[in-house]
Amino acid sequence: MKNRAKPTNRQGGAVTAEKLREEAARLFWEKGYAATTTREIAESLGVQRASIYYHIESKEELLYDLCVESLRNIRSAVATAVADKSDPLDRVRAMIRAHVVSMLEDREKHATMLTELRALSAPRRAEIVRLRDEYESLVRAIVSEAQEAGVLWKEASAKELELALLNLLNWTIFWYRTDGELSPEDLAKLFEKIYLGGVART
């Protein structure tokens, strides 16, 4: 691949690996991985189909790269957000904010990772599951620390609270509207209140 000329679109702009992943994620989300062809991805970028193979070997590799990027980005965002926090509850709040903002910034990639993981071959799927498990372990550790500090209830296990939180946050990508009333930061604050305070009046 290194000996090939770097692909450019019809306007002469460079088609980078990042642009390729972004456009593929958009199409995978809109049409589904199975229904999207490499020809459609190339046409959307304004290049010949052969040009996208400068960056990838196959459509599956493109899906794999999207999944890896999604999980690494969100894990990095959360790890960075909690690194300078010592208070366990502040760490939970920072985790929620970082997860929501990072997820919505990479919305199409994250949605693709959540919904199209099963389309990967077994070895690649296993690697993505490993990365997902690593991230879930980070979230669970933050939740567990808060439980041990007495600021989160212990009637459920750390794993159960972690899964409840991630289900609350992750599926936002399917209903959140960028032209709606809430910014990603506003939505994160709302989820903080729901998760940490509950919604029932007692």
C-alpha positions as CSV (number, residue, x, y, z in Angstrom):
1,M,0.0,0.0,0.0
2,K,2.8,2.4,0.7
3,N,3.9,2.5,-2.9
4,R,0.5,3.7,-4.1
5,A,-0.3,7.3,-4.6
6,K,-2.4,8.8,-1.8
7,P,-6.0,9.0,-2.9
8,T,-7.6,12.4,-3.5
9,N,-11.2,13.2,-4.2
10,R,-12.6,14.9,-7.4
11,Q,-11.8,18.3,-5.9
12,G,-8.2,17.4,-5.3
13,G,-8.6,17.1,-1.5
14,A,-6.7,14.3,0.3
15,V,-8.8,11.4,1.4
16,T,-7.2,10.5,4.8
17,A,-7.8,7.4,6.8
18,E,-9.8,9.5,9.3
19,K,-12.1,10.8,6.6
20,L,-12.6,7.3,5.3
21,R,-13.5,6.0,8.8
22,E,-15.9,9.0,9.4
23,E,-17.7,8.4,6.1
24,A,-17.9,4.7,6.6
25,A,-19.3,5.1,10.1
26,R,-22.0,7.5,8.8
27,L,-23.0,5.0,6.1
28,F,-22.8,2.0,8.4
29,W,-25.1,3.8,10.8
30,E,-27.6,4.9,8.2
31,K,-27.7,1.7,6.1
32,G,-26.1,-1.0,8.3
33,Y,-22.8,-2.6,7.7
34,A,-24.0,-5.5,5.6
35,A,-26.0,-3.2,3.3
36,T,-23.1,-0.7,2.7
37,T,-20.6,-1.4,-0.1
38,T,-17.1,-0.2,-0.5
39,R,-18.3,1.3,-3.8
40,E,-20.8,3.4,-2.0
41,I,-18.2,4.6,0.5
42,A,-15.9,5.6,-2.3
43,E,-18.6,7.4,-4.2
44,S,-19.6,9.3,-1.1
45,L,-16.0,10.4,-0.7
46,G,-15.7,11.3,-4.4
47,V,-13.0,8.7,-5.2
48,Q,-12.6,5.5,-7.2
49,R,-13.4,2.4,-5.3
50,A,-9.8,1.1,-5.6
51,S,-8.5,4.3,-3.9
52,I,-9.9,3.4,-0.5
53,Y,-7.7,0.3,-0.4
54,Y,-4.7,2.6,0.1
55,H,-5.8,2.7,3.7
56,I,-7.6,-0.6,4.3
57,E,-7.4,-4.2,3.1
58,S,-11.2,-4.9,3.4
59,K,-14.5,-3.5,4.5
60,E,-14.2,-5.7,7.6
61,E,-10.9,-4.1,8.5
62,L,-12.6,-0.7,8.3
63,L,-15.3,-1.8,10.7
64,Y,-12.7,-3.2,13.1
65,D,-10.7,0.1,13.0
66,L,-13.9,2.0,13.8
67,C,-14.7,-0.2,16.8
68,V,-11.1,0.1,18.1
69,E,-11.1,3.9,17.7
70,S,-14.5,4.3,19.4
71,L,-13.5,2.2,22.5
72,R,-10.0,3.7,22.8
73,N,-11.3,7.3,22.5
74,I,-14.0,6.9,25.2
75,R,-11.6,5.0,27.5
76,S,-9.0,7.7,27.2
77,A,-11.6,10.5,27.7
78,V,-12.8,8.9,30.9
79,A,-9.4,8.0,32.3
80,T,-8.2,11.6,31.7
81,A,-11.3,13.1,33.3
82,V,-11.0,11.1,36.5
83,A,-7.2,11.3,36.8
84,D,-7.1,14.5,38.8
85,K,-10.2,13.7,41.0
86,S,-9.8,12.2,44.4
87,D,-13.3,12.4,45.7
88,P,-15.2,9.2,44.7
89,L,-18.4,10.9,43.9
90,D,-16.6,13.5,41.8
91,R,-14.9,10.7,39.9
92,V,-18.4,9.2,39.1
93,R,-19.6,12.6,37.9
94,A,-16.5,13.1,35.8
95,M,-16.9,9.6,34.3
96,I,-20.5,10.3,33.3
97,R,-19.6,13.6,31.7
98,A,-16.6,12.3,29.8
99,H,-18.5,9.2,28.6
100,V,-21.5,11.2,27.3
101,V,-19.5,14.0,25.6
102,S,-17.0,11.6,24.0
103,M,-19.7,9.2,22.9
104,L,-21.7,12.0,21.2
105,E,-18.6,13.5,19.6
106,D,-17.9,10.0,18.0
107,R,-21.6,9.3,17.7
108,E,-21.6,7.4,14.4
109,K,-18.5,5.4,15.3
110,H,-19.8,4.5,18.7
111,A,-23.2,3.5,17.3
112,T,-21.4,1.3,14.7
113,M,-19.4,-0.4,17.5
114,L,-22.5,-1.1,19.5
115,T,-24.7,-2.4,16.7
116,E,-22.3,-4.0,14.2
117,L,-19.8,-5.8,16.4
118,R,-21.3,-9.1,15.5
119,A,-20.4,-8.7,11.9
120,L,-16.7,-9.0,12.7
121,S,-14.8,-12.3,12.2
122,A,-14.2,-14.2,15.5
123,P,-10.6,-13.1,16.1
124,R,-11.4,-9.4,15.5
125,R,-14.6,-9.6,17.5
126,A,-12.7,-11.1,20.4
127,E,-10.3,-8.2,20.4
128,I,-13.1,-5.7,20.4
129,V,-14.8,-7.5,23.2
130,R,-11.5,-7.4,25.1
131,L,-11.2,-3.7,24.7
132,R,-14.9,-3.3,25.7
133,D,-14.3,-5.4,28.8
134,E,-11.3,-3.2,29.7
135,Y,-13.4,-0.1,29.5
136,E,-16.2,-1.7,31.5
137,S,-13.6,-2.7,34.2
138,L,-12.6,0.9,34.5
139,V,-16.2,2.1,34.9
140,R,-16.8,-0.7,37.4
141,A,-13.7,0.2,39.5
142,I,-14.9,3.8,39.7
143,V,-18.3,2.7,40.8
144,S,-16.8,0.2,43.3
145,E,-14.6,3.0,44.9
146,A,-17.7,5.1,45.4
147,Q,-19.5,2.2,47.0
148,E,-16.7,1.5,49.4
149,A,-16.6,5.2,50.3
150,G,-20.3,5.0,51.2
151,V,-21.6,7.4,48.6
152,L,-23.2,4.8,46.3
153,W,-25.6,2.2,47.7
154,K,-24.5,-1.4,48.1
155,E,-27.8,-3.2,47.5
156,A,-26.6,-4.0,44.0
157,S,-23.1,-5.1,43.0
158,A,-20.6,-2.8,41.3
159,K,-21.1,-4.8,38.1
160,E,-24.8,-4.4,38.2
161,L,-24.5,-0.6,38.9
162,E,-21.9,-0.3,36.1
163,L,-24.1,-2.1,33.6
164,A,-27.2,0.0,34.6
165,L,-25.1,3.1,34.1
166,L,-23.7,2.1,30.7
167,N,-27.1,1.1,29.4
168,L,-28.5,4.5,30.5
169,L,-25.7,6.4,28.8
170,N,-24.9,4.3,25.6
171,W,-28.4,4.2,24.0
172,T,-28.6,8.0,24.1
173,I,-27.0,7.9,20.6
174,F,-30.2,6.6,19.1
175,W,-32.5,9.3,20.3
176,Y,-30.3,12.4,21.0
177,R,-30.7,15.3,18.6
178,T,-28.0,17.8,18.0
179,D,-30.6,20.4,17.2
180,G,-32.5,19.7,20.4
181,E,-32.6,21.7,23.7
182,L,-29.8,19.9,25.4
183,S,-26.1,20.1,24.7
184,P,-24.0,17.0,25.4
185,E,-22.8,18.7,28.6
186,D,-26.4,19.5,29.6
187,L,-27.4,15.9,29.0
188,A,-24.5,14.6,31.0
189,K,-25.6,16.7,34.0
190,L,-29.1,15.4,33.6
191,F,-27.8,11.8,33.7
192,E,-25.8,12.6,36.8
193,K,-28.9,13.7,38.6
194,I,-30.9,10.6,37.4
195,Y,-28.2,8.1,38.2
196,L,-27.0,9.6,41.5
197,G,-30.2,11.0,42.8
198,G,-33.0,8.9,41.2
199,V,-36.3,10.2,39.9
200,A,-38.7,9.1,42.6
201,R,-40.1,11.5,45.1
202,T,-40.1,10.1,48.6
